[in-house]
C-alpha cells in the first residue's frame, strides 16, 4: 500500500509541478456529495443491494486550455453495501433472515481530465483510495463477527470515475457546480472470506455540490 501511495503522490506532484510554470487559470474549492453505493461481484447477487454513501473534500483545477483542464480531488468518502444473511441454529435449522450492512471509509484521491463548455462540464479519470476504517454489522452467531473491516478488505482501491453537471457563476472569480458523479472499482477489494471466494468491487453514484474560487 505504501509503495502504491508513494507512486500515486509522485505522479500527481510531477504533473501539477510541471504545469505550474505555465500561465493559466487555477481554481481551488470544496465539495460535498451523497448517493448510493454497493460492493458487488459478477456472480454474487447477495452483495448488490445499495447503501447510502457520502463524501466531502477539496478540489484543485488547472486549466490547460480555455475548455480543458486537469482536476485533482482529495476527499473522505464512506461507502458500502447491505444484504441478507440466513441465520441458523446449532443444528443448521433456519431461523430466518437478517439485513446486514458493511460500511467502508476511504481517503480518496481522484485525478480527472475535465472539459467545460459555457455552463456545462464533463470529467473522467482514475482514482486511488486508502481504507481508513468502517463497520461490519453481523449477528453474534455469525462466524465472522470478530473480524474487522481491515481484516476482510484490502487497504487500497483503484478505479475510474466520471462526472458531469452545471457551473453557476456567483462572482467574477467564483462559481458553484452541481452535478452527478459515479465511480467504479477496477480491482477486487476482498482480502479473505470464510464463506468462499468473492470478487467484490466498489460502485457509487450520487449528486455532488461544490464551490470553486479562481486563485491565480
N, C-alpha and C positions, 0 to 999 in steps of 0.2 A: 504493500500500500504506500509506504513512504517513497519508494522509487517512482511509482506512478504519479504521486503528487508533485514530486520534485520536477519530473519531466514536464508535466502539465503547466506548472507555475513558470518554468523556464521558457516554455513556448509562448505563454501569454506575455511575459516580460519582454521577450525578444521582439514579439510582434508589435506591441504598443510602444516599446522603446524605439523601434526603427521608424515608426511613423510620427513620433512626437516632434521630430525636427521639421516636419512639413507644416505649412501654414494652412489650417483648416478649422472648421467649426468643431467644437468639442462640447459634449453635454454630460452633466452629472445629475443623477436623480435617485429616486427611491420608488419602490413599487410594492404592492401587496396583491394577493390573489387568493382565490378559493375555487374548489371544484370537486371533481370525483376522481378517485384513483383505484387501482387494483393491482394485485400480484397474481399473474395468471401464467399457466403453461399451456402449450399447444394441445396436450392430451389430458388435461385435468380440469373438468368442469367445476369441481368443488371450490376452486380458487378464483372464480371470475366475478363474484359479487363485488360491488363498488362500495367504497368508504369515502366519507368526506375528507378532503385534503386542503391544506392551506400553506401559504408561503409568504415571506417578507424579506426584502433585501435592498441592495443598492445596485445602480447601473452606471456604466461609463460608456459613452459612444463617441467614436471618432469618425468624422465624415471624410472619406477618401475622395468623394466627388459630391456634386450637388444632390444627387439622388441615391447615392450608395455610401454606406458606412459600415464600420465594424463595431459591434456592441459586446461588452463583457458584463455579465450579471453575476453577482455574488449574493447568495441568499441562503436562508434557512428554510427548509421545507419538511412537512410532515405528510406522509402518505401511507397507504396500507390496503388492507382488504378485509372483507367479512365473509364468513362461510359457516356451514353447518357441520357439527360433529355428532356422530351417532354414539350415544352413551350406552354402555352395557354393564351388567353386574359382574360379580366374580365368576359366575358360571357362563358368561358370554351371552346372556339373555338381554335383549334390547330394553333399555329404559326410556328411550325417547331421544329426541334431537335437541341440540343446544346451539344457538347462534354465538359464534366467537369472532373476535376481532384481533388483527395484528397490525400494529402501527409502527412505522419506521421513521426516524428523524434523521435528516441528512443536512450537511453543509454542501451547498450546491454551487458549482462554477459552470457557467454557460457562455460559450463564445459563438456569436452569430454574425453572419452577413445580413445586412438589413437594407432594403430598398424603400425609398419614400417618394411618393408621387402626390403632390399637393397635401391633402389631409389624410391620406391613406398610407399604411405601411405594411410590409410583409417581411418576415425574417426567418432564418433557419440556420442550424448549425449544431455541433456536438456539445455534449455536456459531460461533466465528470462530478461524481458525488462521493462524499465520505460519510459513512454511517456513524452517527454520534450516540444513538440510543433508541429507545422506543418502548413498547409494551406488548405483551402477549397475554390474552385473556383466555386461559384454559381452565376447565373444571379440575378440582383437586384430584379426581380419579384418573385423569388423563396422564399417560406415562411421560409426557414431555413437559409437565408443568414446572419442573425445576430448571429448565433451560431458558436462558435469557435471549434477548434479540441477537446479541453479538455471538452467542453460541450457535445460532441456527443460520444466520445470514452473513454473507461476505461483507467485508469492511468497505468495499467500494462498489460503485455502479457506474456504468458508461452507456450513453445512448445518444439520441438525436432529438431535437425539439424544433417546433415550428410555431410561429405566432403571426397573427395579422389583426389589424384594427384601425382605429382612427386617432388622429392627432388634433387637439383642440388648443390653439394658442390662447394664452391669457395675458401675455405681455410681449414686449419686443424680444425678450430673451427667455421666456418661459412657455411651457406647453404641458398639457395634460394628455395622457394616452389611455385609451380604453380599448381592450382587445380580448381575443380568445387565444389561449396558448395550450399546446399539448406537448408532452414528452413521452418517448417510448424507449425503454431499455433494450439494449442490444446484447447483453450478456446475462447469463444465469446468475442470480444473486443468492441461491440457496447453498448453504455450506454443507449441511448434513441433515438427515431426516430419519426418524425411527420407523416411519410407515412406508418407506420406499423412496426411490429416486424421483425427484421432481425437477423440472426445468422451469423455474419461476423468473419472470421478468416484470419490471415495473411499467405501469402505464398511468398517465394522468392527463386530464383535460379540464380546463376551467377558465374563468374570467380573471383578467388582470387589470389593475388600475395603477397608474404611475404618474409622477411629476418629474419633468426634466427642466434643467436650467442651463443655458449656454454659459460656459465658463471661460472661453478664450476672448 
